Amino acid sequence: MVELSRRQALAATAGAAALGAVSSAGAAERSVATAPVAPAINLAPRERLSLDFDWRFKLGHAQDPARDFGFGANQRTFAKAGASAPNWWVAAAAQADFDDSAWARVTLPHDWAVELPFVPNPDYKPSGKPDDEDLRAAHGYKALGREFPETSIGWYRKTFALPAADAGKRLSIEFDGAFRDALVIVNGYILEREDSGYSPFRVDITDIANVGGDNSLVVRVDASLGEGWFYEGAGLYRHVWLVKTAPVHVPQWGVFARAKVDGTLSIDADLINESDAGADFELRHTVLDAQGKPVLAPAPARGRLPAWERQSLSLTVQLPDPVLWSLENPHLYTLVTETMVGGVVVDRLISRFGVRSVLFDPAKGFFLNGQSIKLMGACNHQDHAGVGAAIPDALQVWRLEQLKSMGCNAYRASHNPPTPELLDACDRMGILVINETRRMSSDPTSLDELERLVRRDRNHPSVILWSIGNEEPQQGTARGLKVARTMKRLINRLDPTRGVTAALDSGFGEGITEALDVIGFNYRHEKMDDFHARFPKMPIIGSESGSVVTTRGEYARDEAKSYVPAYDTEHPWWATTAEKWWSHAADRPWMAGGFIWTGFDYRGEPTPFNRWPSISSHFGALDTCGFPKDNYYYYRAWWRSEPLLHLLPHWNWEGREGQPISVWAHSNCDRVELFLNGKSQGVREVVRNHHVEWSVPYAPGVIEAHGYKNGKVILRQRRETAGPAASLRLTADRPRLKADGQDVAIFKVEVLDASGRPVPRADDLVMFEVSGAGDVIGVGNGNPTSHEPDVANQRKAFNGLCQAIVRTRRGTAGDVRVTASAKGLKGASLVLRVEA
């Protein structure tokens, strides 16, 4: 039977409360709630323990063995497994007695690339062509790659103990992802090499482990080669786990639960016996509802499992009174799978799942549980200011909250498998996901990566489509069709419940099209109507939409500074404005919806300035810190139902007195009236899915917009001419944190004048001081050309804003005080409570 202790229940409730107590620190007021975390369940006798702490890190060298701790010297790397003699060992740093005391202490997730300098490309010569780009710009000008051997190799070391009680257990280490080309060495033995920078992988250490003693874990990560055309980070940027099981157990991702809305529940479970003796087993399942209450316990399966064999067991049962997983009520069931041998529970595994139906109708769009829903999504990379690709779990949740506050109901993981914690959060928050593999190929390695993705993520109710590619060279060819069919066959075998898509930017109706269940249009919205007429039975989504380029707080194109205006006006030739694509999509019921490129700015791809000094994109509705740009409010106006009025730009235009300023409002009111210093500038009727605008001669003072609904003013917003910077305002996303060494708070700094008004162009250098139970792990400001260090205790404001991310210390409860200060300005402090 499944037991939930009072302590576990209280811990789960406290965790949910901590996540729920979030105020604004970036994307306007908090207006979304995270669903409660499912009650904690004791997995014993199975153990899954974090290996994120107490690592040491040091850069190696990609060319010089002497600077790479002897790795690769004498061509004997793989000659003698586990050798400890200097002339035979893998590397000096792989030995248990190696002195790493001078190495840096790091906690995972860790991205060493974010700490590297920005380096221009001396070989770049502009061609003058419209699409000209410096290829180094795509990855954000970080010193990674074969040209930078001294900063492209990273070594990680840690020691962990295994008690004598672990004798007889199966022991493994699970990596959620490492970028890239990871060589795993345990007690001097090379046990695994994983090329992929995004796929999870497992290393069995049973035979090599020192049970009853210390164990050396060393990982050499080589980020010389990339997989994308965007910033990808470097290192152990996702979690690492130590897993202990009995010899008879359910293997990794060994349970697949799929439920229909009528309550039909099918469960497939694999069972493996990694011992020399056959075993009589009993496998039983218990289904718990979102409150942890048992609602179903089917009759157990019994049998005999021979030594070193694997069996698959399936059953179909009826879930009573199923509660559906939906956007409004993302109800999660927990399936507890227990294995018994000799009348004793030897293994316990939990799998979350939801009950929902998904349908893409080629004439009517997308349906969830029979309800028509327009997909209002965002594509995103795993990257954030200050921390790079090593995004803490709490920050993953915070980023999703910002997207949901904008009205997003869907997320496309671009262009690779996401971290598991992101999908867990989407399950809890009611966000739909397109899950994408990194490589479109049918070679064994690519198919293995695809299989790991599907097996890992097929229980997530948030996942609605598997994506097999993005703008691939073979997308419109017969060869590409063969590849797509092979990939689809594998997906359908592993998961017959979801469709397959791919994101195309050409070849619509050709090549891989016929292998897809849903076709994704990357832009090219002008071609959708014709495609729909020619292929009326093919569902359509906008897999990438918009791609308007904007710089937060800037309202004129500045070639010298590499800034673009925040009005919804500029985009590459292949893209459109936000207003154009969404008004097109909203008016066509057969279009299932779309995913803007992108939700957040990200490092690399600094279109339209693909050259030094640009280091991050302009595509986001929010900048790299998650501060909203003006287009955030365009989407919020039309993707959410509550009234909204947003006025732009700021009203500090010194030196432009009397000159016309373009003033916009994003609003879903009936009409908007604009005033300048109390004088009406006219009323504009709001056309659905469009903005309104005026041309106003600048005069210092106040512009104020009034939003009307049914003839009455229901909203007002104003922009005032601010004076010189006088003070800082500091806010955090929540008042309480967990003392687990992983939890983070996101701090927002605003520069204000003497009257408390935001100073829209302020660029003061802000210093962060932390005392108590936390540390600054990263800073940012959203400036797409800033070369300031991300890992620091200071950051200039960019157009009045900057951010700091503070992480707790493991096991250290109490208060953490964060103080923000700037020369000549009144500082600000904030105290958060850190709870054990």
N, C-alpha and C positions, 0 to 999 in steps of 0.2 A: 504494500500500500504506500501511497505517496504521503509523506509527512511534511507539513509546512510549520516550522516552529514560530513561536510568537516573535522571537528576535528577528527571524528572516522576514516575517510580515512587516514588522516595524521598520526594518531597514529598507524594504522595498517602498513603503509609504514615504519614508523620509527622502529617498532618492527622487521619487515623483514630485514631492513638494519642492525640493531644491530646483528641479527643472522647471517647475511651474511658476516660481517666484521671480519672473524675469520682467524688468522694466526696460525702457528704451535705451539703447546704446548704439544706434546706427540707423536703422530703417524705420524712422517715425515711431509712433506709439506702438507698444506691444498690443497686438489685437488677435493673436492666435494662441491657442493652448496646446501644449504637448500632451498626448494621451499618457495615462499613468504607465510607468514601467511595470511589466508583469511581475507578479510575486516571485521572489527568489526561491529556488528549489535546490535542496541539497543533492548534489550529484553522487555523493559517496555510495559505493567505494571508488567510483571514477573520480579522478582529480584533473582539473584544468587550471593551471597556475600561471599567473603572469610572469614573464621574464623581461619585463620592460625596464627594470631598474638595475642600477649598479653596473652599468657598462663603462668600459674605457674605449676611447676612440683616438685614432691617429691616421693621418694621411700617409699613404704609401707612394709608390711611383710605378707608372705603367711601363717604363723603359729600362730603368736601372735597378737590377736585383739588389744591389747593395743598399739602395734607399727604399727597398720594398721588403726589408727584413729577410733577405735571402730567397724570397719566393722566385722560383724559376731558375735559380742558379744551377749550373752543371747538368741541366736537362734531366734531373732525377725526381721531379715533383711527384710523379705517380709510381715511382719504382718500387718502393717498399712501404706498404701500408702500415701506419702507426710507428714508423721508425723514430727513434729519439736521438740517434747519433747525428752530430752536425753535418756530416757528409751525406746523410740520407734523409734528413727530416724535410718536411714540406716547407717550413719557414721557421725562423727563430721565434716569431711572434705566435706560432701555433703550438709552442711548447708550454706545458703547464707551469713551469718555473720561470717563464719569461717575466722580466721586470717591466710592468706597464705603469708604474707609479707616476711617471711623467706624462702619461697620456691624459687627455681631457676626460672628465667625468660627463657622461651623457645619459639622459633618460629617453626611452623610445615613447612615441615616434620621434625620429631624428632625421633631419635633412641637412647634410653638410653643405650642399650647394648654396643654400640660402645665405650662408656666411661667407661665401667666396666673393672676391671683388668683381666689379663690372669691368670688362676689358673690351675696348674697341677693336675692330677688325682692320688692320692696316692694309690688307689686300683688297678691300672693297673699292671698286671703282663704279660710280653711278653710270648707268647706261642711258638715262634720260627717257626710258620707256615707261608707259603708265603703270605697269605692274612690276617695275624694278624693285628689288629688295636685296638687302644684305642678309644672306642666309644665317649669319650669326644672330641677327635680331630675333629670329623665330624662337630661340630658346632664352632670350632675355639677356644676352651678352655676358652670361656667366662663364667663368674659366673652367669649362668642362669640355671634354672631347679629346681626340688624339693629339690635338695641338697643345694640350695642357697636361702632359703626363704627370706632373708634380701635384695636381689637384684633382685627378680623376679616379684615384684609387683610395678607398677607405677601409681601414681595418677596425673591427669591433671585437672586444674581448670581454668575457665575464666568467665568473666561477659560480657554480651552483652545487649544492649538496643534495645527495640522495640518501635518505635514511636506510638502514638495514631492512626495515619493514617493506621496502620496495622490491625485495628479492622475489622473483617469480612473476613480476608484473611486466607488461609490455609498456615500453617507454618511448615517447616520441616528442619531437619539437615541431610545432606548427608555426609557419611564417605566413602572416596575412599578405605579405608582399615586400619585396626589396628591390630597389632600383640601383643597379641592375647587374646581371651576371654575377650572382652570389655563389661563393664557394664556402660550404659549411664544413668546419673541421671540429670534431669532438674528440678530446683526449688524444690529439695528434693524428687522428684518422680523417681523411677526406671522405665524407659520407654523402654529399650531395652537391650538385652544381645545377643552378637554376638560372636560365638565361632571361626569362621574362621579368620585366619590371613591374608587372601588375598582377600576375597570377599567384594565388596562394599555393604553398607547397608544404609537404610534410616530410620530416626526416626521422626515420626509425633509428633510435640510438640504443636499443635494448642490448645488443651484443657487445657494445663498446663501453657502456656506462660503468662507472665505478659505484656500485651500490654499497652503501655504508661509508661513503667518502665523498671527496670533492671531485667535481668534473669541470673540465675546461671547455668552454664553448667559444670558438673563434669564427668570425665570418669576414671573409675578404670580399668586398663589393667593388665591382669595376663599372663605372659609369662612363667609360670612354665612348661607348656607342649608344645612340638613342633609339627610341621607337616611335617618337612622335615629331611633330613640327611646332611644338609648344614647350614651355618650361615643364620639365618632368622631375626635377629634384635629383637627389642622390642619397643612397644609404638605406638603412632600416627605418623607413618612413611609415611603416605600419606595425601593428602589434606582433609580438612573439609569445608563444605559449608552450609550457611544458605539460604534456598530457600523460597520465598514468591510467592504465586499464588492466583488468584481468585478462588472461589469455583468451577467454571466450568473451567476446564483446561485439558491439555494433561499431563498425569502422567509421572513419571520418565521412560525413555527409551520407551516412548509410540509411537514413529514413526519409521517405518521400510521402507526404500527406497531401491529398488533393480532395477537396470537398465541393459538392454541388449545392446550389441554393435550396434544393429540396431536402438536404441533410445527408445525402449519400456520401459517405466518407471512405475513400480507398487509401489503404496504408501499405506501402512496400517497405520492408525492412531487410537489410542484409545483416548476416551474423557470421562472424569469422572465429575460427579456433586456431590460435597461434600457439599450439602446444603439441607435445609428442603423444598425447593420449586423447582418444575420443571422449566425448562428453555428452551426457544426456542433459538436455536443456529445456527450459520453459521460458517462452518469450511472451510478455504481457504488456499491453498498452493501457494507459489511462488518459482520458481527455479532461482537461481543466478549462473552465471558462476564464474570462478576463480577471475575475476576482479570486481565482485560485480554487474554485469549488469544483470537485469532480462531477462531471456530467455524463460520462460514458466509460465503461470498463468492459470491453469485449472479453469473451472467453479466451484464455491464453492458448498459444500454440506450443505443442510439445514435439520433441524429436531428438534425434541423435546426430551430432555433428562430428564427423571423423577428424582426426588430427590434420592440421594444416589445410583445412578446406573451408570454403565459404558457401553459404546457402542464402537464398533469397526467399523470403516468406511474405505472402500477400494476403490481405483480407479486405472485405468490404462490409461496412456496418452502417447503421443508421444513427445519425446524430440527432438527438431529440431537440425540437424547438430551436433550430439553429439561429444564432444571431449573426446577421450579415456584416461583413467588413465593408465599410463605405467611407467616403470622404468625410462625412459628418460624424460618423461613429466607427472609427477603425478598430473594431472589436477583434481581439486576438485570442485564439485558443492556444493552449499548450498541450502538446502530446508528450507524455512521459513514457519512455520505453525502457522496460526493466528486463534484464536477463538473469535467470536463476539457474544455478547448477548445484545439485545436491540439496535442494530446498533452501538455498541461501542466495540472496541478491548479490551478484558479482559485478553488475554493470548497470548504470542508469544514464540515460541520455534524454535531453529535452529538445523538442522541435516546435517552434511557433508556426502557426498557420492561420489563415483566415478563410471564411466562407464567402465567396463572391463569384459572380459570373462576369465575363468580359466578352464583348462582341464589337467587332468593327463591321459596320454595315456600309456597303459601297454607296448607298443612296441617302442614308440618314446619319452617318457619322458613328461616333463611339457611344457605347452603352455599358454602364456598370450596373449590375443587378437589374437590368431592364430599364434603367433610367438614362435618358439621353444626357450626355455630359460633353461639353466642348473642352478639349484638352488645351489648357492654358499653361504651357510649360516653359522651362528654361534649360538650356544646355549649360553644363559647367565642367571645368577641370578641377582637379584636386589641388588647389593652390590658394593661399591667403597671405596677406601682408604679414610680415614679421616671422612667420613660421614656414613659409614655402609649402611643400607637399606634405609636411609632417603635421597635419591638422589634428589637434586633440579632439576627442570624441565630443566634448561639450561645445567646442567651436563648430563641429559639423552640425550639431543640432541648432545652434544659433544661426548659422547660415541658412539652414532650411526654414527657420522661423522668419527670417527676413524675406525670403522668397514667398512664403505663404502669406505674409502680411501684404505683399504686393498683389496677391490674388492668384499666385501660382497654385495649380493643383497637380502638376506633373513635372518630372525631372528626367533629363536624358544624361546618362553618365557618358561624358565625352572625353576621349574616344577609347575607353578602356574599362575593364571591370572596376567598380567602385570598391571602397573599403567596406567591409561587412557592417560596421557600425552605422554607416550612412543608410544602408537599406533597413537596418533595424529601426532607425529613426523614422524613415518614410513609412514603414509599417505602422508605427505608433501614431504618426501625425496625419495619416490619410493622404499621402502623396503618391501618385502613380509614377512608375519608373519604366523607361526604356533602358534595358541593360545591354551593354555593348562589349563585344570582344575586341581585342586590340588588332589582331591581324586577320585579314580576309585571305585565307589560303587553305588548301586541303593537304598540306604536308603534315606528317605525323606530329610534329611539335605544335603547330598551330591548332590542329584538331584536339590534341591533348589539353591545350590551354582552354579551348572552347568547352571541352567536357568538364574540366574543373569548374569553370564558371557556371555552367548549367546545374551541375550536381550541388554546388555550394548554395545557389540562390533560388532553386526551384520551389522552395517552400514559402517564399516571401509573397504575401498577397499583393504587395505594392507593385511587383513586377508584372507588366502587361504585355511586353514584347521582348523578343531577343533580336538584337541588331547584329548583323554579320559583317558590316562594313560601312565605310564612310568615304565617299568620293574616290572610289578605288579605280585604278587605271583600267582594270578589266571589266568594269561595271556594264559596259555596252557591248561586250564581245561574247562569242560562243564559248570561248575558254572560261570566261567569267561565269557563265551559266553552269558549266560543269562543276566548277568550284562551289558555287552557291548551292547546287543540288546536293553535293556531298556534305556540306556543312548542315544543310537543312535536315538531311536524313539522320545525322547524328543528333541534332536537337530534338527532332520528333521522337526518336527512340528513347531519349532520356526524359523528355517532357512533352507528352502529347497534348497538353492543355493550353499552350500558348502559341501564338503565331510568330512568324519570322519576318523581319523587315530589314531594310538597308537604306542608307541615306545617299541618294544620287544627286549629282549636279549636272548630268547629261545622260544621254542614252535612254531617256524615258520611253518605255515600251519596247526596248531592245535588250539584248544580253540577259542580265540576271532577273529582269522584270518578272518573267513567268514563274520563277522559283519563289517569289515573295508572296506572303499573305497580305501584307500591307506595304505600299510603296511610300518611301520617304522622299520628299522634295527638299533639297537644300536650295532655298531661294527659288528662282525661276517661277515665281507665282503666276507670271503671265502665261505660262505654258500649261497650267493646271486645267483650265477649262477645256482646252482641246484634248488633253489626255483623258479627262473624265468622259468626254464624248466618245472617244475611240475605245476606251476600256471601262465601260460603265460598271463592270463587276469587280473592279479593283479598288479597295479602300485606299484613301490618301491621307497622309499627314504631312504637315510642314516640319520636317525633321530638323531643319535650321531655318529660322525666319528672322527677318529684320536685318540685323547686322548694321544698324545705324551706329555711327561713331561719334562719341561725345566725351568731353572732358569735364568732370564735375566743377561747377562754378565758373567756367569760362564761356563767353558768349560771342567770341569772334575767333576766326581761324588765325592762328599765329604760327607761321612756318618756322620762324626762328626758334620758338619754344616747343614746337611740335605739339600744339594744342588745337583741338577742334571745338566748335561751339556746342553748348549743351542743348540748344534747340534741336528738335527732331528734323534735321535738314540734310545732314551729310552722311553719305554711305558709299562704299565701293560700287563699281559699275555693275557688279553681279548681284547686288543686294537692294533693299528698299528701306524706306523709313518705317518706323514702328506703326505709324498711322496707316500707311498704305497697305502693309501686309495684313494687319489685323482687321481693317475694314473689309478687305477682300475675304478673309477667312470667316469672319463673323456672319457674312451675308450668304454663305454657301453651306447649306445643311449637310451636304455630302462630304465636306471637308471635316475630318475628325478633330482638327485643331492644329496647333503648332507649338514649336519650342523655339523661343527667341535665342539668338546667338548674341550675347550670353547673359546669364543672370548676373554674374560678377565679372569684373575685369580680372585679368590673369597675366602673369608674366609671359613675355614673348608675344609674337604676332602683333606688333604695334602699328597695324594698319591705321591710317594711310601713311605713316611715317616709319617705314620699315628700314630704319637707319639709325645710327648713333645720333643723339644720346637716348632715343626712345627705348624703354626696356619693358613696357607692359602694354596690354591692349587697351583700346578705347571702346570695346563693343558692349560692355556690361550696362545693365540698368542700375547696377550698384558698382562702386569702384572696388579696388582690391581690399579695402578695409570693410566693405559692406556699407559705406555711407551712400545713401540714395542719390542718384542723379535725377534730373528733372523728369526723364522718361519713366522712371519708376512710378511717378504719379500719373502718367498717362495710362499705364497698364492698370494701376490701382483703380483709376476712375472707371474703367470699363471691364475689369475682371472681378470687381467686387460690387456688391449691391448697395452698400451704405453711401450716402452723399459724400462727395469729396470736392474740394476746391484747392487747387495749387497754383500759385502765382509765381511767374519768373519774368525777368531775372532779378538780381539784387538791385538796389537803388543807390549805388555809389559810382557815379560816372563823372568824377571831377575832371574838369577840362573839356567836357562835352556839353556844357550848358547851351540849351536851345537846339541841340542836334537831336534828330529823331532816334528813339530807342524802340526796338521791337519788343513789345510786351505780350506774353502769352499767358493763357490760363488753361490748365487741364482740369476739366470738371465734367461731372455727369448731371449737373443741375440743368434746369430748362433754359435759363438765360444767365449771363454774367455781365455785370456792369462794372466798369473801371473808373476810379477816381484818382486824380492827381491833386494833392493838397486840397482835397474837399470838392474839387470841380469835376463833374462827370466828363468822361472821355468817350462815352457812348455805351450802348447796350448791344451785346452780341447774343444771337440765338445759338444754342449749342446743338450741333448736328451729331447724332449718335456716332461714337467712335472717332470723333474729330476734336481738335482743339479750337480755341478762339484766340484772336490776336488783335492788337492795336499798334499803331505807330504813335509814340508819345514824345514830344520835345522834352528833353531832360531839364528838370529843375529840382534842386535838392528839396528833400522833404519826405513825403509819404505817397506811395501808390497803394491803393486799397481796392480789392475786388469784392463784390457782393454776389453771392450765388442765390438765384431765385428758384423756388419750386412752388408751382401752383400760385404764382403771383406774390409769394412772400419770400423775404430774405431769410434763408436758413443757414447760410455760411458766410463768413467774412475772412479774408486774409489780407495782410498788409506787408509791405516791404518798406523799411525806413532807411534813410541815409544815415549810416553809422559814423561815429566819430573815431578818433584814434583808439587803438587797442589799450585797454586798461586792466583787464582781469581775465582769469581763466575760469571756466565752469567744467567740473569733472563729474561724470556720471558713470555708473556701472550697470551691466545687464541684469544683475541680481544681487541681493544682500547677503546670501549665505552660500558657502562652498563646502565641499567635502575634503577632508584631510587625507586624500588617497594618493597624492602626488601626481595626479592626472587631471583633476578638475581645474578649469580656468575661468577667469572673469574677463570680460571685454570692457575696457575703459575708454570712454570717449572724452576728448578735450575739445572745448569750443572757446574761441577767443572772442571776448565781448568788449564793448566800449564802456564808458563810465555810466551809461544809462541801462546797461544790460542787454544792448542790442548786438547781434552777431556782426562781427567785422568781416565782410565777405572776401577780402583779399589778404587777410593777415597771414604772415609767414614766420611768426616768431618761433625761435628755438625753444621747445618745451623739454624740461628735464623731469624725469620720473624717479622718485625715491620711494623704496618699499621697505617697510619695517614689519617684523612679525612673521607670520606663517605663509610667506609666499615670495615669489621672485618674478621679475619681468623676463619673459622668454622671447618677446618680439615686439616690434613697433612698426608703425606705418602711417601713411597719410593720403594714399590714393593718387599721388603725383606720378604720372606715367613716365616722367623723365628724371625722377629723383634717384641719385646714386648714393644716398645715405645708407649706412649699414642697417639691416633689418634686426640683427641681434645686438641691441644696444639699450642704453637707459635714457636716450634722448631722441627727439625727432622734431624737425621743423613742421609747423602747421602748413597745410596746403589749402589755400582758400578758406582759412579759418578753422580747419579741423585736423586732428591727428588722433592716433589710437595706440593703446598699449594693451598687451595680453599678459596677464599675471597668472601663474600656475602655483597651486598649493604645494606644500612639502609633505611627503608621505609620513603619516603618523604624527604630524605637528598640528595640533588644534590650537584655537585661540583667535585673536584678532589679526588681520592684516591691514595695515594702513598704507595707502597709496597717496603720495603727494605729487602734484604737478606744479611746476614753477617755471617762470620765464623772466628774463631780465627786464626790469622796469614795470612788470605787471603784478597784480595781486594774484597770488597762487590759490590753490584749492586742494583740499584733502578729503579723503573718503575712507571709512573704515568698514570692512566686511567681516563677517563672522565665519570662521573656518571650524567645521564641526567634525568630530571623529566618527 
